[in-house]
Amino acid sequence: MKTSKHFCKENLCVLLVLFILGFSCQPKKEAVGLIADEAMVVSAHPLASKVGKDILQQGGNAVDAAIAVQMALAVVYPQAGNIGGGGFMVIREAGGSHHTLDYREKAPLAASRDMYLDDNGDALPEKSQNGHLASGVPGSVDGMVRAHEKLGSMEWARLIQPAIELAEDGFELSADEADYFTRVSESLKKYSTVDPIQFTGKAWNAGDRLIQSQLANTLKLIRDKGRAGFYSGQVANDIVAEMERGGGIISLEDLEQYESSWRQALTGDYKDYHIITMGPPSSGGLILLQMLGIMENYQVSDQGMAYADYLHLKTEMERRIFADRAAFMADADFYPVPVDELLADSYLDQRFSNFDPDAATPSDLIMEGNILSMSEETTHFSIVDQEGNAVSCTTTLNGGMGSKVVVDGAGFLLNNEMDDFSIKPGFPNMFGVLGGEANKIEPGKRMLSSMTPTIIEKDGELFMVVGTPGGSTIPTSVFQTVVNVIEFGMGMQEAINEKRFHSQWKPDQISFEKDFDQADILQSLRDKGHALSERNGIGRVDAILMLEDGKMEGGADPRGMDAASGF
């Protein structure tokens, strides 16, 4: 893999022929996503996808649609869609220029390195994961304002209005949504200082209408006043009052000083494909490029019969790269992340020099490499407009319903992103990911993320827009989806539907999705020394693939209620 940061050499140092049993021996699932001629939106909720499509049909561009979708998701998908969280946006204009926007949350100015340790120095994860102290300073509203200022084309108020109407008029809940809100009711009561009765006032049933009047009023202030409608005035006062009642530390000064940031995209080449993704403080883009860089030294295709060998290769890459993540990745404004070195051909060769195609390397024997210089609720949406502009955007509260704190008077949920810092070196966060000194808590610092919004070109033209939620599984889910299309010849929906596997250095195991029914592959991995752990769905990929006939296929993940909408 050759990147703009001097990534791989032309010559391949190793050749391993890996044959793929899982895709060649089972009948193809002829899964095809929505096909559109001109434009497409894929998001975690059908109503949000429709909002984005409507904006495009009214003449808005992909950035306009992204702003409208972000706001709509805050209403119809409050477990992850948000105005009280943050995220990353990757944008490719039709002419090929690209931009990346970092609207990740920040640690409050009163935050300190050891704020989640007791008197004995032991970690207190409950405080970093739930309640008022778990929240970073929200970035989503500022991010949408900055995106609109730079690349938006429609009037700001028109982009916010659909979300206001969804909050004010309400929307009908599906059975799954009704069950979810019923289950989280007690947590919201426990951690909010004022009972958020819009969520907790009843046991929900399918067909019930969720109305959020306080949130509608907040969105109206954002519609009418832009950034000032959230970071000052009534909403800001509501946030600070909520903090004071609940023992949190976000202040008016934190809100006034928050700024999102336009950053240089992290880019690289894999074979004939050009990858445009997010750099620090997201680790996701680095992880994706490292994995593709190592894999380019191996022949992976669907022409043979050893899928277990591919999964073994992928796991061994993940173990080494997640060890690097713990040691070297953080907010580059506070820590000198060695991006060039981590992506250098010589470094990746060295990192993988002890790879054994027949045996697992125990994670306890894996450490970070030698650098010579120095939740699971998130949600993602992908958009391509009729002019060929594209947006890949991943946004989050971190855990489901974030900190479980609803800001009284303003009606929205706050994030629990402080848990994405290393609250104590070597102590895992809620996703089991270890952190080190680089990602320690510092005032004003952005916490490390795994979000991996990505846009891929082929021969200079738009090829794919892809991303997913899923905590630490985000970059590996994006990787698998990209490989499914590029190497295994799948369409977008088929690539998304395939069962996923994940490993992350520690815990020392491979997680695989339930109902994966090829026992011989699982046994082959056990024979190589891997421990396996079955789990529910991994990621919820929403992506768009440009087709050879000029149309596009939207892939919406069936693991959720995700939906594509296009024309």
Beta strands, then each sheet from edge to edge (+ up, - down):
strand 1: 2-3
strand 2: 17-18
strand 3: 34-36
strand 4: 40-43
strand 5: 86-92
strand 6: 98-102
strand 7: 171-172
strand 8: 209-210
strand 9: 261-263
strand 10: 266-270
strand 11: 273-277
strand 12: 299-300
strand 13: 377-384
strand 14: 390-398
strand 15: 454-458
strand 16: 461-466
strand 17: 501-502
strand 18: 510-513
strand 19: 532-535
strand 20: 542-546
strand 21: 552-556
strand 22: 563-566
sheet 1: 1+ 10- 11+ 15- 16+ 20- 21+ 3-
sheet 2: 2+ 12+
sheet 3: 9+ 6- 5+ 14- 13+ 4- 22+
sheet 4: 7+ 8-
sheet 5: 17+ 18- 19-
end
